[in-house]
Structures are given as structure tokens and as C-alpha cells.
Amino acid sequence: MRLATRIANPLRCRRSVALHECSCARSVCPSDRRRAAIRPASIRWLLDMESLPSVDITENALEHFLVYRDDLGVAGVVGLERYGEVALLRSLVVTSERMGRGLGKRLVAAAEELAAELNVHSIYLLTTTEVVFFELLGFRDIKREQAPLAIRETREFTSLCPATAVLMVKP
């Protein structure tokens, strides 16, 4: 089983702690000598299946996306948009066949590891349905006005997520 394709930083591969092993897109990873090609269309398809925003998923947008793959293909995704010392966690999705197995938690943990490597001190997210899930992972809800300007100016914040989405943060 192949786990955690990291699209960011093709020269390194360190997602193995949270997801056991990895293969890096556009590079050769020590744990998997095969090249892994993740196309934006694969990620958009998975996000569309779960009614999550996908219109802004392009090759350039994938810089800090983590992708879980198994023998059946892409099974889970999470993205991190970095803005200096803060980041927006976005596009967490796991296929319905793999829900309830801890994959979402492992993807968030891997994104948190990546954020730490990038010297991110606070991770923000917007959710309309998964408040309890993220609270269990240590996120807390805050008022939208409390978000840093960089987060408030993201496309997710300004147009892709509804104004009713809950803003959460993990320091």
C-alpha cells in the first residue's frame, strides 16, 4: 500500500511518520523508487464527490498538498496554504469507502508536521460540517473577524466557502 504522496518540495520526503511510507510526486523517494504523478484532476474529482471547493485546484495550487493513495488510487487529500507564520488547512477529504478508519486524522497530522517544517505557528480552517471532528483534533472555533488578514484574503475565505462556514484555529 502506498501512502502519502507529497506534492510539495520534490527533493524531500518526510511524510512517513504520520502515514507510514510515502512516494513523492515529481521525484524519487527513498521509500518508493517509482515516480508518482498526481494530477489536479484526480484531486478535483475527489473534492467534487464530497461537494468541497475545487475550482482553484491547479498544478501551482498543489505545492503543499498531501495525497493518500492505495491500490485503488487516490483515497484521501489534504492541502495546506501557507501565508508566512499562518496557514489555511483545506480540502481534507477521504473517500466514503475509507471513512471511519482514522485516515482523516492521519492526513491532518501529516499536514501539521508539514506546517511545523514550514515554521507555521497557527493553522486555520473553514468547515460547514466537521466542527466536532476538528475540535477532537485540537482546533477551536473563532469569529471570522479574528482571522489574520492573510487568511481573510484567501479565496476559500472570500468566495469558495459560504459565510456560514465555521472558522477554526489550532495554535
Order of alpha helices (4+ residues) and beta strands (2+ residues): beta-alpha-beta-alpha-beta-beta-beta-alpha-beta-alpha-beta-alpha-beta
